[in-house]
Amino acid sequence: MRPTDWLCALLVILIWGVNFIVMKWGLEEFSPLLLSALRFALASLPLLLFVHKPANLTWGVLAAYGLVQGVGQFGMLFAGLALGMPAGMASVVLQAQAFISLLLGALFLKEQPRPWQWIGLCIAIGGLSVIAMARGEGAGSMTLIGFFLTLGAAAMWALANLISRHAARQGPYEPLPFLVWSSIFPIVPLLLMSLWLEGGSTQMLAQLQGMSWQGAGAVAYLAFLSTLLGYGLWTKLLQRYPVGTVAPLSLLVPVIGLLSAMVLLGERPVLQHWLGTLAVLLGMAVNQWGGYWARRD
């Protein structure tokens, strides 16, 4: 990779690692579904006049990706964080998307996983089980519902990956227009669900009227840095270099997530959390580099 691309990759890793802290800060002012709706509204509506819809992608593909990512992935992730999932542990558990993507690819795309990928999957499942059984202490305490909502968000991310791979089969597309136009679809469903589940219009208006610079900054970070810049740069890197070169760098995201949560939120993972995290990262490493090790042997 060229030096400038290394810098872009490290920037994305930093943005996505700190992303979980910003989510926690945003949830101090907004309910989960409303925060998700604001994220996608700001990531799409101001840019619709300046960014053209991808010509080779159907409305169905854009809608499917937007709903799965917006309502499914981030709706569940924000709800999990609001209901007791520590930010640092969320950055680890969300990496389960890689293994769920593996299973979905085998099921729907007839992609046969290699033996080492099954081994990595088993190691990661063991790690996730250890994390689920640990409750933690203080700021790092974790609820079971928060864990399962975050795991559900990982499953939705994997499904979104499947949709994006289907979209790539229709021809190359620029990531920014894809993200902008797919982001319009979750806004209304998220707002309607927020009105139904999070206290109605009175509560929603009170949250919007009481928005501080912290809340506004959190929404802007999630919309512009995490969504548009982060996903845009990452997609560009995947288009420019082999997946085996770029994908392993995502292992650094939970490392940044854990460290930033300890520094900024005072989270202190217990021993079981550390052991489970190491197992998940080891499983991802086996999944990613197992073929290289097998060829060397």
N, C-alpha and C positions, 0 to 999 in steps of 0.2 A: 504494500500500500504506500502511496505517496505521502510525504509528511503532512500535507494539508488534509488528506483524507484521514490520517491518524488523528489529527486534531479534531476533525468533525466527529469521528467515532467517540473519542474521549468526551467531547462536549455532550453528545447524546447520552452517554452513560451517566455523566454527572447530572444532567437534567432529569433523567428518568429515576436516578437513585434518590435525589432530593424530592422528587415528585410526591412521594408518599407523605413526607412531612408537610408539604403544602396542602395536600388533601386534608390532613388533620386540622390544619389551621382554617381551611375553608369550612370544614364541618363544625367549627365553633360558632359560626354565624348562620349557616344554611343547613337545611335538612338535606339528606343524601340525594333524593331524586331532583330537588330543585337545583342543587349544586351541579349535578350532571347536566340538567337542561341548560343552565347558564353557560356551562363550558362549551357545549356544542352550538349554542346560539351565537356566542362570540366568535367561535372558530369558523362559522359559515356565513351568517347573514351580512356582516360588513363587507365581505369579499365577493358576493355573488355577481355584482355588477362588473367586476374587474377580472374574474376568472371564469373561463368558458367551461361548460360541461364537457367531460371527456367524450369525444365523438364516437369512439368504438365501444363504449360501455353502455349497456341498457339501463333504463330506470330501475328495472327489477334487481339488477346486481347492486346498484348504488343503494337502493332501499334495504336490501337484505344485509349488506355490510353495515350500514348506518344503524339499523335497528339492533342487530346482534351486538355490535360494539357499544353503541350508546346506551340502549336500554338494558341489554344483557350484561356485558362486561362491566361497564362503569357504574350502572345502577346497582348491581350486586356488590361491587367492590366498595363503593362509598357507603352502602348500607352496612357491610361488614365492618368497615372502619368505625362507623358511628356506633355499632353494637358491640364493641369490645375487642376488635382486632388491632394489636399494636402495629404501628407503621413499619417497623423493621421486619417483623415476621410476615407482614403482608407482602413485602418485596420478595421474600423467599418463596412463600406458598404460591404466589402468582406465577413463578417459573414452572409450575406443573403444566402450564400450557404447552410446553415443548413435548411432553410425553403424551398428553391428550391429543395433540396434533398428530403424533405418531400413530396412535390408535385410530383416529378418524381417517388418516390417509390410507391405512390398511383396510378400513371398512368400506370407504366410499371411492377411493381412487385406486384401489387394488395395488397399493405400494407395499411390498412385502418387507417388513422390518428385518434387519440383520440380527444374528444371535447376540452380538454385543449390545444392540439397542434394547433387546428384551432384558438383558442383565442390568443395564442402566436404569430401565423402568422399574425393575424390582427393587433396586437399591433406593431409588427416589421414593417409591411407595413406602418403604420402611422408614425413611426419614420423615415423610409427611405424617406417618402414624405416630412417631415419637413426638413430633411437634403438637399434634392434636391432643395427645394425652397429658401434655404439660400445661399448666394454667398460668405460671409466672407469678410475679409479685410486683406490687406498686404500679408504676406507669407502664410496665411491660406485661401486666396481667392480660390474659387472653380468655375470651369466652368461646364455647363450642360453636354457638351460632355464628359468631364472627369468623371463625375458621372455615366453616362450611360455606358461608356466603362468599368468602374469598376464593375458596376452591371452585365454587360455581362460576365466579368471574373468570378464573383461569380456563374453565371449560368453554365459556363464551368467547374468550380470546382465541382459543384453538379453532373454534368454529368460524370466527372471523378470518383466521389465517386460511382456512379451507376456501372461503368465498373469494378472498383476494387471489389465491392461486387459480381459481376458476376464471376470475376476471383477466388474469395475465394470459390465459389461453385465447382470449378474444383479441389479443394484440397488445403491444407495449402501450403504456399510458404514463403520464406524468403524475407523480404522487400528490402534488399540491391540489390540482383540480379534483382528483379522486377524493381526497380528504374533505375538501370544502363542500362538494356537492353531496357526498354521502352523509355529511354531518347535519344536513337539514332535516333528515327523516326522524331522528330520535327526539327532536325538540318537543313537538306536540304530544306524543305519547308520554314523555317524561313529565311534562307539565300537568297533563290530565291525571296521571298516577299520583303526582304530588298533591294535587287538589283533593283527591279521593283518600289518600292514605296518610297525609302529613298535616292535617288540620284545616284544610279548606282555604278559601281565598283570603280570609282575614289573617291567618297565620302566614300565608305566602307574602301578602303585602307588608306585614309587619317585618318580616325578614329583609325584604328589599329596601324598605324605608330605613331600617336600622343598619344597613350595610356600611362598614367602616373601610378605611384604606386597606386593612388586612384582608377583609373579605373580597374587595375589588381586586387587590393584587393577586389573591389566590386564584380567582376566576381567570384573570388575564394570563397568569403563569400556565394554568392547565390548558387554556385554549391556544395560546400562541407558541409558548415554548414546548410544552409536553406534546401537544397534538400536532400542530402544523410544522414547527421546526424539527422536533424530535423525530416524528414518523417520516417527515419529508427527507431529512438527511439520511436516516437509516435505510429507507427504500432506495435512495440514490446509491448508497454504498453496496446494497445487495444487487443492484443492476450493474454495477461497475466491476465487482469482484466476486469470486466464487463464494457460495454460502459458507463453506468450510473455513474461509478466511475471516468473514464478518461475524457469523453467529456466535463463535466462542466468546467474543467480547461481551456478550450479554451476561456472562457469568459474573462480571464486575458490578452489575446493577444491584443485586441484593447485598453485595459487600458495602457499596456506598449507602444503600438504604439502611442497613443495620448501624453503620458507624454514624450517619447523620441523625438517626433516631436517638442514639445514645447521647450524642452531643447536644442536640437541639430540643429533644423532648424528655430527656432523662430516663429513657427506657433501658432496662438492664435485663437482657435475656437470661433465663436460668440455664443450668447445665443441659437439661433435656432439649431446650431450644437450640443451643449451640451444636449438640450432637446431631439433632435432626437436620439442621442447616447444612452441616458438613456432609451428611449422607445425601441430601438433595443435590448439592453442588458436585459431589463425587459421581452421582448418577448421571448428571448432565455432562460431566467430563467423559465418562465412559461412553455415553450415547454419541458424543461429538467426535471423540478421538479413538474410539474402539477399533475402527477399521484400520487406522494407521498403525496401531499397536499390533493388530492381528497380522498385517502384512509384514511387519518387521520380524515377527516370530516365524 
